[in-house]
């Protein structure tokens, strides 16, 4: 995979770090699209996360390719002004998982397009939506390989029992994101 990246000379990866209410989020991408969003691993949630409504780029702000600018704008809206999100474009993605047709890609697109802010869906329901009702386990696998968390909201996928289930950013972060969305959705209602 690395060698194909080097050959694709149009792909010059840039990195930016966003200081968010949940800690530092690392974003990488190129002119073509986002490569990855890395979430902080939290052992404790930042206290007073609600009052900390800042969301600033703290590294890599100079010469950001458009997808990274769009991504930081989108995340800033997500954390600080969810009402404005509907007016913002979702940045393009440039990660191998989106280049080939696969069930994982199908699941990630479905999640991005069909599961809205403040909603949650079970692994089984998401499998249904993506066109294969028996593939709940494969949905779990797709969530694990999601390179663009938060924008592709794998934190909104929960167990049918109502339990939160696993999350790449950890259990605390998943709970925080879900309660953040719930609170904000009530404010917008």
N, C-alpha and C positions, 0 to 999 in steps of 0.2 A: 504494500500500500504506500509505503514511504516513497518508493522510487517513482510511482506514478505521480505523486504530488510534486516531486522535483521536476519531472518532465513538463508538468502543466505550469509553464512559466508565468501565465496570467495570474496564478494564484500566489499572491504574496501575503502571507499570514501576518495579521496585526493583532495585538492584544490590548485590551483595555480592562481596567479594574473599576468596578462601580461600587461605591460605598453605599450600601443599602441599609434599611432598618434591621435586616437580619445578618448584617456583616458584609464582608467583601465578596462580590460576585465577579468571577473572571470570565471575560468574554473574548473569544477569538473568532476571526473571520477574515475574509478578503473582499476585494471589490465585487466578487460574484455573489457572496452570501455568507451567512454565519456558519462557522464550523462547530462551535461548541459553547455552551454556557456551563461553567463550573460553579456549583453552589458551595458555600462554606459548610464545613462539617460542624454542626453545633452540638456541644454537650450541655450547654445551658442556653436558654433563649436570652437575647439581650433584654435587659429590664427596661420598662417604659417604652417598648417598641412603638406604641401608638403615638407617643409624644415626639418620637424621633422621626419626624416626617421629612427628613432630608434624603436625598438620593443623588449623590454627586459622583462624577467620574474623578477618581483620584490618581489614576495612572493611565498614560497612553492617549490623553485627550488631543494631542496634536496629530494632524493628518490622519483622521479616522476615515476609513472607507465608509461609503453610504450605509451598507447593511449594519455596521457597528453603530453609526449614529442613530439609525432607526431603532436598533435594539436598545440602546441606552435610553432613548426617548420613550420607548414603549414600556421599559421596566420602570422608569421614573413615574410614568402615568399609573402603572399597575400598583406601585407602592403608595404613591402620594395623591394622585387625582384620578381614580378609576373612571369617573364620569367622562373623562376626555379620551379614554382608550378607543372608543368606537370610531373616532376621527383619525386614528393613527394607522399607517400601514404596518402589516406584519412584515418584518424583513425577509428577504430571500434566504434560503438555506443552501449551503454548499458543503454537504457532508455526504460521504459515500452511501449512507443508509437511504438518502433521498434520490440517489442516482439510479438505483435499480428497483424494478417492480418487485415488491415482496409483501407478505402479509404484515410485517413490521411497519413498512412504510404506509400501508393502507390504514393500519390502526392509528399511527401517529397523525396522519391527515384527518382521519375521522374525529379524533380527539380534539384536534385544533379547530375544526370547523363546527362540530356539533355540541361540544360540551362547554357551555358558557360560564362566564364569571359568576361565582357564587353557587354553581351547581356541582353535583357529584354524580358519579356513575359507577356501577359495579363492574368488576372485570368481565363478568358474564354479559352484562348489558352492552358493554363496549364491544365485545366479540360479536354480539348480534348486530350492532350498528355497522361494524366493519364487514359484515357479510358472512360470518361463520360462527354460529351460535355455540358450537362445541369447542371453540378455541380459547376458552378463558385462560388456560395456562399459558398459551402462546401470547396472549395479551400481557400477562405478567412479564414475559421475556421481552416483549416490545417496550414495555415501560422501563425495564432495566437498561435497554440500549438507547433510550431517548437522549440524543445529544443536546437538545435544546429545551431543558426543563423550564418551567414557569410559562414560557411562550407556548410550548406544547405542554398543556397543563396536566402532566401525569400525576400531580398531587391531587387531582380531582377524582382519581380512580381509587375506589375503596372496596373492601370486601362486602359481599352481599349481607353478611351478618351485621354490617354497620361499623365493624372495626376499621381502623384507619388503614391497616396493611403497611407494607414496606414502602420505603422511599429512598432514593439515592442520596438525598440531602439529609436523611435521618428522620426519625419519627417526630421529633420536636418541631422541625422545620415544616413538615407536612401539616401538623396540627396548627401551627402558626398561620400558614398560608390559607388553610381552610377557614380558620376563624376570622382572619383579616378580610377574606372575601365575603363572609357572612355579614360581618359588621358593616362593611362598605356598601353591600347590596341593600341592607336595611336603610342606611342613610340615603341611598339613591331612590328608594321606593317612594 
